[in-house]
Amino acid sequence: MINKIIEMLLLSDFYGESENIDIAKGKYKFTTSIKEQWKQAQRKRLIEKKLNNNG
């Protein structure tokens, strides 16, 4: 069951779909490389943009 969930999370980025998905995709992850920091910042920016458009 866990393997299926992980496979589904790898299919797409799922920006702003759910708080649980954001956490699973690394919302609070301590990043160690520039590439990971860029991805995390992009995720945060797109989540905020989606929330601003809906609210």
mmJSON file of the N, C-alpha and C atoms, coordinates in Angstrom:
{"data_MODEL":{"atom_site":{
"group_PDB":["ATOM","ATOM","ATOM","ATOM","ATOM","ATOM","ATOM","ATOM","ATOM","ATOM","ATOM","ATOM","ATOM","ATOM","ATOM","ATOM","ATOM","ATOM","ATOM","ATOM","ATOM","ATOM","ATOM","ATOM","ATOM","ATOM","ATOM","ATOM","ATOM","ATOM","ATOM","ATOM","ATOM","ATOM","ATOM","ATOM","ATOM","ATOM","ATOM","ATOM","ATOM","ATOM","ATOM","ATOM","ATOM","ATOM","ATOM","ATOM","ATOM","ATOM","ATOM","ATOM","ATOM","ATOM","ATOM","ATOM","ATOM","ATOM","ATOM","ATOM","ATOM","ATOM","ATOM","ATOM","ATOM","ATOM","ATOM","ATOM","ATOM","ATOM","ATOM","ATOM","ATOM","ATOM","ATOM","ATOM","ATOM","ATOM","ATOM","ATOM","ATOM","ATOM","ATOM","ATOM","ATOM","ATOM","ATOM","ATOM","ATOM","ATOM","ATOM","ATOM","ATOM","ATOM","ATOM","ATOM","ATOM","ATOM","ATOM","ATOM","ATOM","ATOM","ATOM","ATOM","ATOM","ATOM","ATOM","ATOM","ATOM","ATOM","ATOM","ATOM","ATOM","ATOM","ATOM","ATOM","ATOM","ATOM","ATOM","ATOM","ATOM","ATOM","ATOM","ATOM","ATOM","ATOM","ATOM","ATOM","ATOM","ATOM","ATOM","ATOM","ATOM","ATOM","ATOM","ATOM","ATOM","ATOM","ATOM","ATOM","ATOM","ATOM","ATOM","ATOM","ATOM","ATOM","ATOM","ATOM","ATOM","ATOM","ATOM","ATOM","ATOM","ATOM","ATOM","ATOM","ATOM","ATOM","ATOM","ATOM","ATOM","ATOM","ATOM","ATOM","ATOM"],
"id":[1,2,3,4,5,6,7,8,9,10,11,12,13,14,15,16,17,18,19,20,21,22,23,24,25,26,27,28,29,30,31,32,33,34,35,36,37,38,39,40,41,42,43,44,45,46,47,48,49,50,51,52,53,54,55,56,57,58,59,60,61,62,63,64,65,66,67,68,69,70,71,72,73,74,75,76,77,78,79,80,81,82,83,84,85,86,87,88,89,90,91,92,93,94,95,96,97,98,99,100,101,102,103,104,105,106,107,108,109,110,111,112,113,114,115,116,117,118,119,120,121,122,123,124,125,126,127,128,129,130,131,132,133,134,135,136,137,138,139,140,141,142,143,144,145,146,147,148,149,150,151,152,153,154,155,156,157,158,159,160,161,162,163,164,165],
"type_symbol":["N","C","C","N","C","C","N","C","C","N","C","C","N","C","C","N","C","C","N","C","C","N","C","C","N","C","C","N","C","C","N","C","C","N","C","C","N","C","C","N","C","C","N","C","C","N","C","C","N","C","C","N","C","C","N","C","C","N","C","C","N","C","C","N","C","C","N","C","C","N","C","C","N","C","C","N","C","C","N","C","C","N","C","C","N","C","C","N","C","C","N","C","C","N","C","C","N","C","C","N","C","C","N","C","C","N","C","C","N","C","C","N","C","C","N","C","C","N","C","C","N","C","C","N","C","C","N","C","C","N","C","C","N","C","C","N","C","C","N","C","C","N","C","C","N","C","C","N","C","C","N","C","C","N","C","C","N","C","C","N","C","C","N","C","C"],
"label_atom_id":["N","CA","C","N","CA","C","N","CA","C","N","CA","C","N","CA","C","N","CA","C","N","CA","C","N","CA","C","N","CA","C","N","CA","C","N","CA","C","N","CA","C","N","CA","C","N","CA","C","N","CA","C","N","CA","C","N","CA","C","N","CA","C","N","CA","C","N","CA","C","N","CA","C","N","CA","C","N","CA","C","N","CA","C","N","CA","C","N","CA","C","N","CA","C","N","CA","C","N","CA","C","N","CA","C","N","CA","C","N","CA","C","N","CA","C","N","CA","C","N","CA","C","N","CA","C","N","CA","C","N","CA","C","N","CA","C","N","CA","C","N","CA","C","N","CA","C","N","CA","C","N","CA","C","N","CA","C","N","CA","C","N","CA","C","N","CA","C","N","CA","C","N","CA","C","N","CA","C","N","CA","C","N","CA","C","N","CA","C","N","CA","C"],
"label_alt_id":[null,null,null,null,null,null,null,null,null,null,null,null,null,null,null,null,null,null,null,null,null,null,null,null,null,null,null,null,null,null,null,null,null,null,null,null,null,null,null,null,null,null,null,null,null,null,null,null,null,null,null,null,null,null,null,null,null,null,null,null,null,null,null,null,null,null,null,null,null,null,null,null,null,null,null,null,null,null,null,null,null,null,null,null,null,null,null,null,null,null,null,null,null,null,null,null,null,null,null,null,null,null,null,null,null,null,null,null,null,null,null,null,null,null,null,null,null,null,null,null,null,null,null,null,null,null,null,null,null,null,null,null,null,null,null,null,null,null,null,null,null,null,null,null,null,null,null,null,null,null,null,null,null,null,null,null,null,null,null,null,null,null,null,null,null],
"label_comp_id":["MET","MET","MET","ILE","ILE","ILE","ASN","ASN","ASN","LYS","LYS","LYS","ILE","ILE","ILE","ILE","ILE","ILE","GLU","GLU","GLU","MET","MET","MET","LEU","LEU","LEU","LEU","LEU","LEU","LEU","LEU","LEU","SER","SER","SER","ASP","ASP","ASP","PHE","PHE","PHE","TYR","TYR","TYR","GLY","GLY","GLY","GLU","GLU","GLU","SER","SER","SER","GLU","GLU","GLU","ASN","ASN","ASN","ILE","ILE","ILE","ASP","ASP","ASP","ILE","ILE","ILE","ALA","ALA","ALA","LYS","LYS","LYS","GLY","GLY","GLY","LYS","LYS","LYS","TYR","TYR","TYR","LYS","LYS","LYS","PHE","PHE","PHE","THR","THR","THR","THR","THR","THR","SER","SER","SER","ILE","ILE","ILE","LYS","LYS","LYS","GLU","GLU","GLU","GLN","GLN","GLN","TRP","TRP","TRP","LYS","LYS","LYS","GLN","GLN","GLN","ALA","ALA","ALA","GLN","GLN","GLN","ARG","ARG","ARG","LYS","LYS","LYS","ARG","ARG","ARG","LEU","LEU","LEU","ILE","ILE","ILE","GLU","GLU","GLU","LYS","LYS","LYS","LYS","LYS","LYS","LEU","LEU","LEU","ASN","ASN","ASN","ASN","ASN","ASN","ASN","ASN","ASN","GLY","GLY","GLY"],
"label_asym_id":["A","A","A","A","A","A","A","A","A","A","A","A","A","A","A","A","A","A","A","A","A","A","A","A","A","A","A","A","A","A","A","A","A","A","A","A","A","A","A","A","A","A","A","A","A","A","A","A","A","A","A","A","A","A","A","A","A","A","A","A","A","A","A","A","A","A","A","A","A","A","A","A","A","A","A","A","A","A","A","A","A","A","A","A","A","A","A","A","A","A","A","A","A","A","A","A","A","A","A","A","A","A","A","A","A","A","A","A","A","A","A","A","A","A","A","A","A","A","A","A","A","A","A","A","A","A","A","A","A","A","A","A","A","A","A","A","A","A","A","A","A","A","A","A","A","A","A","A","A","A","A","A","A","A","A","A","A","A","A","A","A","A","A","A","A"],
"label_entity_id":["1","1","1","1","1","1","1","1","1","1","1","1","1","1","1","1","1","1","1","1","1","1","1","1","1","1","1","1","1","1","1","1","1","1","1","1","1","1","1","1","1","1","1","1","1","1","1","1","1","1","1","1","1","1","1","1","1","1","1","1","1","1","1","1","1","1","1","1","1","1","1","1","1","1","1","1","1","1","1","1","1","1","1","1","1","1","1","1","1","1","1","1","1","1","1","1","1","1","1","1","1","1","1","1","1","1","1","1","1","1","1","1","1","1","1","1","1","1","1","1","1","1","1","1","1","1","1","1","1","1","1","1","1","1","1","1","1","1","1","1","1","1","1","1","1","1","1","1","1","1","1","1","1","1","1","1","1","1","1","1","1","1","1","1","1"],
"label_seq_id":[1,1,1,2,2,2,3,3,3,4,4,4,5,5,5,6,6,6,7,7,7,8,8,8,9,9,9,10,10,10,11,11,11,12,12,12,13,13,13,14,14,14,15,15,15,16,16,16,17,17,17,18,18,18,19,19,19,20,20,20,21,21,21,22,22,22,23,23,23,24,24,24,25,25,25,26,26,26,27,27,27,28,28,28,29,29,29,30,30,30,31,31,31,32,32,32,33,33,33,34,34,34,35,35,35,36,36,36,37,37,37,38,38,38,39,39,39,40,40,40,41,41,41,42,42,42,43,43,43,44,44,44,45,45,45,46,46,46,47,47,47,48,48,48,49,49,49,50,50,50,51,51,51,52,52,52,53,53,53,54,54,54,55,55,55],
"pdbx_PDB_ins_code":[null,null,null,null,null,null,null,null,null,null,null,null,null,null,null,null,null,null,null,null,null,null,null,null,null,null,null,null,null,null,null,null,null,null,null,null,null,null,null,null,null,null,null,null,null,null,null,null,null,null,null,null,null,null,null,null,null,null,null,null,null,null,null,null,null,null,null,null,null,null,null,null,null,null,null,null,null,null,null,null,null,null,null,null,null,null,null,null,null,null,null,null,null,null,null,null,null,null,null,null,null,null,null,null,null,null,null,null,null,null,null,null,null,null,null,null,null,null,null,null,null,null,null,null,null,null,null,null,null,null,null,null,null,null,null,null,null,null,null,null,null,null,null,null,null,null,null,null,null,null,null,null,null,null,null,null,null,null,null,null,null,null,null,null,null],
"Cartn_x":[0.826,0.0,0.87,1.884,2.786,3.518,3.912,4.615,3.753,2.464,1.537,1.411,1.359,1.257,2.515,3.661,4.925,5.003,4.579,4.567,3.663,2.511,1.579,2.181,2.888,3.507,4.61,5.247,6.32,5.808,4.517,3.965,3.938,3.723,3.593,4.081,4.123,4.563,3.447,2.188,1.026,1.177,1.397,1.559,0.233,0.165,-0.991,-2.241,-2.157,-3.35,-3.866,-2.958,-3.334,-2.133,-2.411,-1.339,-0.543,-1.239,-0.56,0.359,-0.085,0.743,1.963,1.766,2.893,3.944,3.49,4.428,5.155,4.422,5.047,6.041,5.81,6.702,7.883,7.948,9.13,8.956,7.791,7.552,8.482,8.746,9.567,10.938,11.343,12.607,13.777,14.803,16.031,16.872,16.993,17.691,19.18,19.958,21.408,22.058,21.309,21.895,21.1,21.727,21.089,19.858,19.971,18.863,17.653,17.872,16.774,16.162,16.989,16.482,15.631,16.053,15.287,13.934,13.922,12.664,11.722,12.269,11.442,10.881,11.687,11.216,10.158,10.34,9.355,8.036,8.099,6.897,6.166,6.911,6.308,5.667,6.363,5.843,4.556,4.534,3.359,2.177,2.461,1.392,0.773,1.604,1.101,0.311,0.787,0.08,-1.284,-1.349,-2.623,-3.584,-3.081,-3.934,-4.447,-3.615,-4.035,-5.1,-5.025,-6.018,-7.358,-7.341,-8.586,-9.223,-8.461,-8.992,-9.05],
"Cartn_y":[-1.195,0.0,1.259,1.286,2.443,2.611,1.494,1.565,2.222,1.933,2.53,4.039,4.444,5.869,6.601,6.014,6.627,6.709,5.674,5.699,6.802,6.994,8.045,9.432,9.626,10.92,11.252,10.234,10.457,10.815,10.62,10.875,12.356,13.213,14.639,15.442,16.777,17.633,17.956,17.952,18.171,19.428,20.573,21.826,22.282,22.409,22.994,22.149,20.874,20.025,19.766,19.499,19.177,19.442,19.796,20.016,18.733,17.6,16.316,15.974,16.243,15.98,16.895,18.161,19.099,18.639,18.141,17.642,16.415,15.515,14.301,14.633,15.707,16.096,16.936,17.243,17.904,19.341,19.719,21.102,21.543,20.675,21.023,20.346,19.844,19.137,20.108,19.675,20.455,20.182,21.16,20.973,21.215,20.45,20.557,20.997,21.054,21.468,22.626,23.307,24.447,23.979,22.853,22.336,22.024,21.397,21.092,22.371,23.366,24.639,25.331,25.261,25.881,25.185,23.849,23.113,23.431,23.526,23.815,25.241,26.187,27.565,27.663,26.915,26.906,26.329,25.254,24.645,25.653,26.349,27.333,28.472,28.963,30.069,29.668,28.476,28.03,27.741,27.251,27.02,28.363,29.351,30.67,31.291,31.129,31.675,31.029,29.723,29.01,29.44,29.615,30.051,31.459,32.354,33.729,33.797,32.929,32.931,32.377,31.466,30.873,31.693,32.559,33.289,34.701],
"Cartn_z":[0.0,0.0,0.0,0.865,0.926,-0.403,-1.002,-2.284,-3.35,-3.374,-4.353,-4.127,-2.865,-2.548,-3.005,-2.748,-3.17,-4.685,-5.373,-6.841,-7.361,-6.733,-7.158,-6.922,-5.813,-5.525,-6.518,-7.074,-8.039,-9.432,-9.693,-11.017,-11.39,-10.412,-10.692,-9.487,-9.635,-8.538,-7.556,-7.999,-7.134,-6.284,-6.898,-6.168,-5.58,-4.27,-3.604,-3.604,-3.873,-3.893,-2.482,-1.562,-0.195,0.711,1.951,2.922,3.136,3.193,3.393,2.223,1.011,-0.16,-0.156,0.204,0.265,1.277,2.407,3.416,2.897,2.248,1.699,0.591,-0.15,-1.239,-0.752,0.553,1.086,1.509,1.941,2.348,3.48,4.438,5.594,5.566,4.426,4.311,4.47,5.196,5.319,4.075,3.214,1.953,2.107,1.338,1.433,0.133,-0.943,-2.215,-2.815,-3.722,-4.395,-5.181,-5.854,-6.656,-5.774,-4.625,-3.711,-3.153,-2.846,-2.348,-3.394,-4.662,-5.733,-5.889,-5.851,-5.975,-4.817,-3.611,-2.449,-2.533,-2.976,-3.132,-4.221,-5.299,-6.371,-5.87,-5.102,-4.53,-3.648,-2.78,-1.882,-2.667,-3.702,-4.507,-5.228,-5.813,-6.546,-5.626,-4.425,-3.443,-3.041,-2.748,-2.372,-3.503,-4.738,-5.902,-6.051,-5.868,-5.976,-4.883,-3.656,-2.55,-2.768,-3.316,-3.57,-4.658,-5.655,-6.725,-6.271,-5.306,-4.819,-3.699,-3.059,-1.909,-2.162],
"occupancy":[1.0,1.0,1.0,1.0,1.0,1.0,1.0,1.0,1.0,1.0,1.0,1.0,1.0,1.0,1.0,1.0,1.0,1.0,1.0,1.0,1.0,1.0,1.0,1.0,1.0,1.0,1.0,1.0,1.0,1.0,1.0,1.0,1.0,1.0,1.0,1.0,1.0,1.0,1.0,1.0,1.0,1.0,1.0,1.0,1.0,1.0,1.0,1.0,1.0,1.0,1.0,1.0,1.0,1.0,1.0,1.0,1.0,1.0,1.0,1.0,1.0,1.0,1.0,1.0,1.0,1.0,1.0,1.0,1.0,1.0,1.0,1.0,1.0,1.0,1.0,1.0,1.0,1.0,1.0,1.0,1.0,1.0,1.0,1.0,1.0,1.0,1.0,1.0,1.0,1.0,1.0,1.0,1.0,1.0,1.0,1.0,1.0,1.0,1.0,1.0,1.0,1.0,1.0,1.0,1.0,1.0,1.0,1.0,1.0,1.0,1.0,1.0,1.0,1.0,1.0,1.0,1.0,1.0,1.0,1.0,1.0,1.0,1.0,1.0,1.0,1.0,1.0,1.0,1.0,1.0,1.0,1.0,1.0,1.0,1.0,1.0,1.0,1.0,1.0,1.0,1.0,1.0,1.0,1.0,1.0,1.0,1.0,1.0,1.0,1.0,1.0,1.0,1.0,1.0,1.0,1.0,1.0,1.0,1.0,1.0,1.0,1.0,1.0,1.0,1.0],
"B_iso_or_equiv":[0.0,0.0,0.0,0.0,0.0,0.0,0.0,0.0,0.0,0.0,0.0,0.0,0.0,0.0,0.0,0.0,0.0,0.0,0.0,0.0,0.0,0.0,0.0,0.0,0.0,0.0,0.0,0.0,0.0,0.0,0.0,0.0,0.0,0.0,0.0,0.0,0.0,0.0,0.0,0.0,0.0,0.0,0.0,0.0,0.0,0.0,0.0,0.0,0.0,0.0,0.0,0.0,0.0,0.0,0.0,0.0,0.0,0.0,0.0,0.0,0.0,0.0,0.0,0.0,0.0,0.0,0.0,0.0,0.0,0.0,0.0,0.0,0.0,0.0,0.0,0.0,0.0,0.0,0.0,0.0,0.0,0.0,0.0,0.0,0.0,0.0,0.0,0.0,0.0,0.0,0.0,0.0,0.0,0.0,0.0,0.0,0.0,0.0,0.0,0.0,0.0,0.0,0.0,0.0,0.0,0.0,0.0,0.0,0.0,0.0,0.0,0.0,0.0,0.0,0.0,0.0,0.0,0.0,0.0,0.0,0.0,0.0,0.0,0.0,0.0,0.0,0.0,0.0,0.0,0.0,0.0,0.0,0.0,0.0,0.0,0.0,0.0,0.0,0.0,0.0,0.0,0.0,0.0,0.0,0.0,0.0,0.0,0.0,0.0,0.0,0.0,0.0,0.0,0.0,0.0,0.0,0.0,0.0,0.0,0.0,0.0,0.0,0.0,0.0,0.0],
"pdbx_formal_charge":[null,null,null,null,null,null,null,null,null,null,null,null,null,null,null,null,null,null,null,null,null,null,null,null,null,null,null,null,null,null,null,null,null,null,null,null,null,null,null,null,null,null,null,null,null,null,null,null,null,null,null,null,null,null,null,null,null,null,null,null,null,null,null,null,null,null,null,null,null,null,null,null,null,null,null,null,null,null,null,null,null,null,null,null,null,null,null,null,null,null,null,null,null,null,null,null,null,null,null,null,null,null,null,null,null,null,null,null,null,null,null,null,null,null,null,null,null,null,null,null,null,null,null,null,null,null,null,null,null,null,null,null,null,null,null,null,null,null,null,null,null,null,null,null,null,null,null,null,null,null,null,null,null,null,null,null,null,null,null,null,null,null,null,null,null],
"auth_seq_id":[1,1,1,2,2,2,3,3,3,4,4,4,5,5,5,6,6,6,7,7,7,8,8,8,9,9,9,10,10,10,11,11,11,12,12,12,13,13,13,14,14,14,15,15,15,16,16,16,17,17,17,18,18,18,19,19,19,20,20,20,21,21,21,22,22,22,23,23,23,24,24,24,25,25,25,26,26,26,27,27,27,28,28,28,29,29,29,30,30,30,31,31,31,32,32,32,33,33,33,34,34,34,35,35,35,36,36,36,37,37,37,38,38,38,39,39,39,40,40,40,41,41,41,42,42,42,43,43,43,44,44,44,45,45,45,46,46,46,47,47,47,48,48,48,49,49,49,50,50,50,51,51,51,52,52,52,53,53,53,54,54,54,55,55,55],
"auth_comp_id":["MET","MET","MET","ILE","ILE","ILE","ASN","ASN","ASN","LYS","LYS","LYS","ILE","ILE","ILE","ILE","ILE","ILE","GLU","GLU","GLU","MET","MET","MET","LEU","LEU","LEU","LEU","LEU","LEU","LEU","LEU","LEU","SER","SER","SER","ASP","ASP","ASP","PHE","PHE","PHE","TYR","TYR","TYR","GLY","GLY","GLY","GLU","GLU","GLU","SER","SER","SER","GLU","GLU","GLU","ASN","ASN","ASN","ILE","ILE","ILE","ASP","ASP","ASP","ILE","ILE","ILE","ALA","ALA","ALA","LYS","LYS","LYS","GLY","GLY","GLY","LYS","LYS","LYS","TYR","TYR","TYR","LYS","LYS","LYS","PHE","PHE","PHE","THR","THR","THR","THR","THR","THR","SER","SER","SER","ILE","ILE","ILE","LYS","LYS","LYS","GLU","GLU","GLU","GLN","GLN","GLN","TRP","TRP","TRP","LYS","LYS","LYS","GLN","GLN","GLN","ALA","ALA","ALA","GLN","GLN","GLN","ARG","ARG","ARG","LYS","LYS","LYS","ARG","ARG","ARG","LEU","LEU","LEU","ILE","ILE","ILE","GLU","GLU","GLU","LYS","LYS","LYS","LYS","LYS","LYS","LEU","LEU","LEU","ASN","ASN","ASN","ASN","ASN","ASN","ASN","ASN","ASN","GLY","GLY","GLY"],
"auth_asym_id":["A","A","A","A","A","A","A","A","A","A","A","A","A","A","A","A","A","A","A","A","A","A","A","A","A","A","A","A","A","A","A","A","A","A","A","A","A","A","A","A","A","A","A","A","A","A","A","A","A","A","A","A","A","A","A","A","A","A","A","A","A","A","A","A","A","A","A","A","A","A","A","A","A","A","A","A","A","A","A","A","A","A","A","A","A","A","A","A","A","A","A","A","A","A","A","A","A","A","A","A","A","A","A","A","A","A","A","A","A","A","A","A","A","A","A","A","A","A","A","A","A","A","A","A","A","A","A","A","A","A","A","A","A","A","A","A","A","A","A","A","A","A","A","A","A","A","A","A","A","A","A","A","A","A","A","A","A","A","A","A","A","A","A","A","A"],
"auth_atom_id":["N","CA","C","N","CA","C","N","CA","C","N","CA","C","N","CA","C","N","CA","C","N","CA","C","N","CA","C","N","CA","C","N","CA","C","N","CA","C","N","CA","C","N","CA","C","N","CA","C","N","CA","C","N","CA","C","N","CA","C","N","CA","C","N","CA","C","N","CA","C","N","CA","C","N","CA","C","N","CA","C","N","CA","C","N","CA","C","N","CA","C","N","CA","C","N","CA","C","N","CA","C","N","CA","C","N","CA","C","N","CA","C","N","CA","C","N","CA","C","N","CA","C","N","CA","C","N","CA","C","N","CA","C","N","CA","C","N","CA","C","N","CA","C","N","CA","C","N","CA","C","N","CA","C","N","CA","C","N","CA","C","N","CA","C","N","CA","C","N","CA","C","N","CA","C","N","CA","C","N","CA","C","N","CA","C","N","CA","C","N","CA","C"],
"pdbx_PDB_model_num":[1,1,1,1,1,1,1,1,1,1,1,1,1,1,1,1,1,1,1,1,1,1,1,1,1,1,1,1,1,1,1,1,1,1,1,1,1,1,1,1,1,1,1,1,1,1,1,1,1,1,1,1,1,1,1,1,1,1,1,1,1,1,1,1,1,1,1,1,1,1,1,1,1,1,1,1,1,1,1,1,1,1,1,1,1,1,1,1,1,1,1,1,1,1,1,1,1,1,1,1,1,1,1,1,1,1,1,1,1,1,1,1,1,1,1,1,1,1,1,1,1,1,1,1,1,1,1,1,1,1,1,1,1,1,1,1,1,1,1,1,1,1,1,1,1,1,1,1,1,1,1,1,1,1,1,1,1,1,1,1,1,1,1,1,1]
}}}
